[in-house]
């Protein structure tokens, strides 16, 4: 019996386990999913925990609920990948494969910034982990005056709109609790604006200005000075804080670095359009573990999965992989006050205004705040658990559609 091994059972690994099982005869193919954790995390929900909208129970479910019964699910910690011998080494066992899919995601590394760990969990918090979100909830609950600084250490990082979502939601939260006039909010980024794409960056910066959120660009953090409560750039510029919400450097899985499969920070060099690992035979990569130049986000994983499943099956059948992934990302940005902003883009077309998914009709509006966008954002939790994680199709095309978008906005 031939073997496919999937490393990781987050969004990417789970979607692939479901869809590959549908495509491949279970009498010929054994599919094994390996993960160090039995709990599945709805990571998009972490954002809502600090503001008391979600709790821990809203973002956790057993992974076995979503892995098909005829797919083997193994709890083990992978320590090495031998791509020459086609073998994965775990702490508990070894696993041979005919094809390997890497879906190990990425992780935050606050220890990479000098001084950051000195204040971790005291006046420095994250919301990119469940533990961080819960701790930040306890801090925000009684925060009634002072300065909140959100700092992005470097790119790339998971879910590029999440930092903006946080400061927009913080504006709403402190308004709702009646202390917004006593709380300053500052968005500090190494980028030249609040987002990487010019049209979207201009629109989102305008929303930030309306919400009285200060934006400090071109800030490349070198260290956190916890005694004086400042972050300091490599140029010596300083920004003071009472509460620092950090987006630390993001890195791939350590096993990828140790195995020489990933680059020095753990992301796997991956063909932008086929999802095949570069310079590695019979290895595909999906989601945050890749180095492809698009968002590390759940919608991207969903779109990638179509290409990856098709190409893995094509390789099995002796055919060449097709370059069908276009970098498509669809992201709802929660902006508070029961509104959200929607972005839809790919490698070649940046986020533009317009209507989505039906041209001229919507019901969602691109690069605009709206109530319908808010409900789209809030419905995603149900879509995630009930459709995406079960490998069911969503009413969205994997390839980005330019229809309904206003191109002149890019001029």
Beta strands, then each sheet from edge to edge (+ up, - down):
strand 1: 2-7
strand 2: 29-35
strand 3: 39-41
strand 4: 60-62
strand 5: 72-75
strand 6: 78-82
strand 7: 87-90
strand 8: 94-96
strand 9: 99-102
strand 10: 107-108
strand 11: 124-125
strand 12: 146-152
strand 13: 183-188
strand 14: 214-216
strand 15: 221-225
strand 16: 230-233
strand 17: 238-240
strand 18: 243-247
strand 19: 250-251
strand 20: 283-285
strand 21: 329-336
strand 22: 339-345
strand 23: 354-358
strand 24: 362-366
strand 25: 369-370
sheet 1: 5+ 2+ 1+ 9+ 20+
sheet 2: 3+ 4-
sheet 3: 6+ 7- 8+
sheet 4: 10+ 19-
sheet 5: 11+ 18+ 12+ 13+ 14+
sheet 6: 15+ 16- 17+
sheet 7: 21+ 22- 25+
sheet 8: 23+ 24-
end
